[in-house]
Amino acid sequence: MTNLPVSFWRSLIIIVLVALTTLATRAIPFILFPNGKKIPKAVEYLGKVLPPAVIGMLVVYCFKSVSIIESPFGLPEFIAGAVVVLLHLWKRNNLLSIGTGTVLYMVLIQYVFV
Amino acid sequence: MTGYLFIGIAFGVMFADKGYNFLWAGLMSALVYAGSGQYLAVNFFDPSVSLLQVVFLTFMVNVRHIFYGLSLLDKFKVSGKKKPYMIFSLTDETYSLYFLTKTPPDVDEGKFLFALSTLDQSYWIIGSMIGGVAGSLIPFDSTGIDFAMTALFIVIFVEQWLEKKNRFPAIVGVIASLISLLAFGKDSFILPAMIIIMIVLLSNHRIEEKKNKTGEVEKND
């Protein structure tokens, strides 16, 4: 435990805070709508359409620091991203798509676009 | 499910890079259990990040769980005593598994869902500990390994895209986020993006409902 960037106790506090905050985001709907309580129509609709919208948002979130103006113009990200899409459409295998895309990206930024 | 093993390993390696060994990685994966949340959290172990920021950023990246819960209110009614764990373990991967896999006809659904979620978390904890050991033992350049998270979201996006009914909300999500990113910059675009998404989707819901109503009236005439 010698080379931690922050103290041992602070590290534990951070983990507990992240755990509690994460749990809160998961528990809120079940606290608001316990078994048997009627769910409003608009909320029901949001439950259906929000997951794809939020994943779309998270994809953008992952690419937020990519600059298309400066070299390498986001090429490693877009090449690796496109490979993940095509490979997944072809094989529909989560592990294969994620693994190949990640290794390819690492090779691209460490050796190709240095 | 094995997807979790890989992104778990990636998390363990990233955390080891920061100076935290496999025990820390295992502890965090047991207590927090969140893919993107833990990737993001690796950056919190820095003197420049305040505890308030830890809570706020964690909330922002995980706020989508609220919407997962909303669509599982019904399904979890059968879970009884296991319900607290089911809620705790509601991750992207587990959530999508609930919709990809069907409970076999001779198996109790509550038990089946519980088995899925515990197995998923075991993969996650084991993966992150393997990554933690590998990261501290084998000195290799892990730059770019965080792309595993991007790849995971792309895979989920593609899976959802294949279902036609998801395409409209998916497009709304991407475009609203891009507009918000251009307008507010990369450090503060998530909240405005979420507000735009909610407004667009809810107004679409209203328009659809009105259409349905007028459609019914016309039929009655």
Boltz contact constraints between the chains, C-beta under 6 A:
constraints:
  - contact:
      token1: [A, 3]
      token2: [B, 19]
      max_distance: 6.0
  - contact:
      token1: [A, 4]
      token2: [B, 19]
      max_distance: 6.0
  - contact:
      token1: [A, 5]
      token2: [B, 19]
      max_distance: 6.0
  - contact:
      token1: [A, 5]
      token2: [B, 45]
      max_distance: 6.0
  - contact:
      token1: [A, 5]
      token2: [B, 46]
      max_distance: 6.0
  - contact:
      token1: [A, 6]
      token2: [B, 45]
      max_distance: 6.0
  - contact:
      token1: [A, 6]
      token2: [B, 47]
      max_distance: 6.0
  - contact:
      token1: [A, 14]
      token2: [B, 44]
      max_distance: 6.0
  - contact:
      token1: [A, 14]
      token2: [B, 54]
      max_distance: 6.0
  - contact:
      token1: [A, 15]
      token2: [B, 28]
      max_distance: 6.0
  - contact:
      token1: [A, 17]
      token2: [B, 54]
      max_distance: 6.0
  - contact:
      token1: [A, 17]
      token2: [B, 55]
      max_distance: 6.0
  - contact:
      token1: [A, 18]
      token2: [B, 32]
      max_distance: 6.0
  - contact:
      token1: [A, 18]
      token2: [B, 41]
      max_distance: 6.0
  - contact:
      token1: [A, 18]
      token2: [B, 58]
      max_distance: 6.0
  - contact:
      token1: [A, 19]
      token2: [B, 31]
      max_distance: 6.0
  - contact:
      token1: [A, 19]
      token2: [B, 32]
      max_distance: 6.0
  - contact:
      token1: [A, 21]
      token2: [B, 55]
      max_distance: 6.0
  - contact:
      token1: [A, 21]
      token2: [B, 58]
      max_distance: 6.0
  - contact:
      token1: [A, 21]
      token2: [B, 59]
      max_distance: 6.0
  - contact:
      token1: [A, 22]
      token2: [B, 32]
      max_distance: 6.0
  - contact:
      token1: [A, 22]
      token2: [B, 34]
      max_distance: 6.0
  - contact:
      token1: [A, 22]
      token2: [B, 37]
      max_distance: 6.0
  - contact:
      token1: [A, 22]
      token2: [B, 62]
      max_distance: 6.0
  - contact:
      token1: [A, 23]
      token2: [B, 88]
      max_distance: 6.0
  - contact:
      token1: [A, 25]
      token2: [B, 62]
      max_distance: 6.0
  - contact:
      token1: [A, 25]
      token2: [B, 63]
      max_distance: 6.0
  - contact:
      token1: [A, 25]
      token2: [B, 65]
      max_distance: 6.0
  - contact:
      token1: [A, 25]
      token2: [B, 66]
      max_distance: 6.0
  - contact:
      token1: [A, 26]
      token2: [B, 65]
      max_distance: 6.0
  - contact:
      token1: [A, 26]
      token2: [B, 87]
      max_distance: 6.0
  - contact:
      token1: [A, 26]
      token2: [B, 90]
      max_distance: 6.0
  - contact:
      token1: [A, 27]
      token2: [B, 87]
      max_distance: 6.0
  - contact:
      token1: [A, 28]
      token2: [B, 66]
      max_distance: 6.0
  - contact:
      token1: [A, 29]
      token2: [B, 66]
      max_distance: 6.0
  - contact:
      token1: [A, 29]
      token2: [B, 69]
      max_distance: 6.0
  - contact:
      token1: [A, 29]
      token2: [B, 70]
      max_distance: 6.0
  - contact:
      token1: [A, 30]
      token2: [B, 69]
      max_distance: 6.0
  - contact:
      token1: [A, 30]
      token2: [B, 87]
      max_distance: 6.0
  - contact:
      token1: [A, 33]
      token2: [B, 73]
      max_distance: 6.0
  - contact:
      token1: [A, 35]
      token2: [B, 77]
      max_distance: 6.0
  - contact:
      token1: [A, 43]
      token2: [B, 70]
      max_distance: 6.0
  - contact:
      token1: [A, 45]
      token2: [B, 205]
      max_distance: 6.0
  - contact:
      token1: [A, 47]
      token2: [B, 70]
      max_distance: 6.0
  - contact:
      token1: [A, 47]
      token2: [B, 71]
      max_distance: 6.0
  - contact:
      token1: [A, 49]
      token2: [B, 169]
      max_distance: 6.0
  - contact:
      token1: [A, 49]
      token2: [B, 201]
      max_distance: 6.0
  - contact:
      token1: [A, 50]
      token2: [B, 67]
      max_distance: 6.0
  - contact:
      token1: [A, 51]
      token2: [B, 67]
      max_distance: 6.0
  - contact:
      token1: [A, 52]
      token2: [B, 160]
      max_distance: 6.0
  - contact:
      token1: [A, 52]
      token2: [B, 166]
      max_distance: 6.0
  - contact:
      token1: [A, 52]
      token2: [B, 169]
      max_distance: 6.0
  - contact:
      token1: [A, 52]
      token2: [B, 170]
      max_distance: 6.0
  - contact:
      token1: [A, 53]
      token2: [B, 169]
      max_distance: 6.0
  - contact:
      token1: [A, 53]
      token2: [B, 172]
      max_distance: 6.0
  - contact:
      token1: [A, 53]
      token2: [B, 173]
      max_distance: 6.0
  - contact:
      token1: [A, 53]
      token2: [B, 197]
      max_distance: 6.0
  - contact:
      token1: [A, 54]
      token2: [B, 64]
      max_distance: 6.0
  - contact:
      token1: [A, 55]
      token2: [B, 153]
      max_distance: 6.0
  - contact:
      token1: [A, 55]
      token2: [B, 156]
      max_distance: 6.0
  - contact:
      token1: [A, 55]
      token2: [B, 157]
      max_distance: 6.0
  - contact:
      token1: [A, 56]
      token2: [B, 170]
      max_distance: 6.0
  - contact:
      token1: [A, 56]
      token2: [B, 173]
      max_distance: 6.0
  - contact:
      token1: [A, 56]
      token2: [B, 174]
      max_distance: 6.0
  - contact:
      token1: [A, 57]
      token2: [B, 173]
      max_distance: 6.0
  - contact:
      token1: [A, 57]
      token2: [B, 177]
      max_distance: 6.0
  - contact:
      token1: [A, 57]
      token2: [B, 193]
      max_distance: 6.0
  - contact:
      token1: [A, 58]
      token2: [B, 153]
      max_distance: 6.0
  - contact:
      token1: [A, 59]
      token2: [B, 153]
      max_distance: 6.0
  - contact:
      token1: [A, 59]
      token2: [B, 157]
      max_distance: 6.0
  - contact:
      token1: [A, 60]
      token2: [B, 177]
      max_distance: 6.0
  - contact:
      token1: [A, 60]
      token2: [B, 178]
      max_distance: 6.0
  - contact:
      token1: [A, 62]
      token2: [B, 150]
      max_distance: 6.0
  - contact:
      token1: [A, 62]
      token2: [B, 153]
      max_distance: 6.0
  - contact:
      token1: [A, 64]
      token2: [B, 186]
      max_distance: 6.0
  - contact:
      token1: [A, 81]
      token2: [B, 154]
      max_distance: 6.0
  - contact:
      token1: [A, 84]
      token2: [B, 151]
      max_distance: 6.0
  - contact:
      token1: [A, 84]
      token2: [B, 154]
      max_distance: 6.0
  - contact:
      token1: [A, 85]
      token2: [B, 158]
      max_distance: 6.0
  - contact:
      token1: [A, 88]
      token2: [B, 155]
      max_distance: 6.0
  - contact:
      token1: [A, 88]
      token2: [B, 158]
      max_distance: 6.0
  - contact:
      token1: [A, 94]
      token2: [B, 3]
      max_distance: 6.0
  - contact:
      token1: [A, 94]
      token2: [B, 155]
      max_distance: 6.0
  - contact:
      token1: [A, 95]
      token2: [B, 2]
      max_distance: 6.0
  - contact:
      token1: [A, 95]
      token2: [B, 3]
      max_distance: 6.0
  - contact:
      token1: [A, 95]
      token2: [B, 6]
      max_distance: 6.0
  - contact:
      token1: [A, 97]
      token2: [B, 155]
      max_distance: 6.0
  - contact:
      token1: [A, 98]
      token2: [B, 3]
      max_distance: 6.0
  - contact:
      token1: [A, 98]
      token2: [B, 6]
      max_distance: 6.0
  - contact:
      token1: [A, 98]
      token2: [B, 148]
      max_distance: 6.0
  - contact:
      token1: [A, 98]
      token2: [B, 151]
      max_distance: 6.0
  - contact:
      token1: [A, 98]
      token2: [B, 152]
      max_distance: 6.0
  - contact:
      token1: [A, 99]
      token2: [B, 6]
      max_distance: 6.0
  - contact:
      token1: [A, 101]
      token2: [B, 151]
      max_distance: 6.0
  - contact:
      token1: [A, 102]
      token2: [B, 147]
      max_distance: 6.0
  - contact:
      token1: [A, 102]
      token2: [B, 148]
      max_distance: 6.0
  - contact:
      token1: [A, 102]
      token2: [B, 151]
      max_distance: 6.0
  - contact:
      token1: [A, 105]
      token2: [B, 144]
      max_distance: 6.0
  - contact:
      token1: [A, 105]
      token2: [B, 147]
      max_distance: 6.0
  - contact:
      token1: [A, 106]
      token2: [B, 144]
      max_distance: 6.0
  - contact:
      token1: [A, 109]
      token2: [B, 144]
      max_distance: 6.0
  - contact:
      token1: [A, 110]
      token2: [B, 141]
      max_distance: 6.0
  - contact:
      token1: [A, 110]
      token2: [B, 143]
      max_distance: 6.0
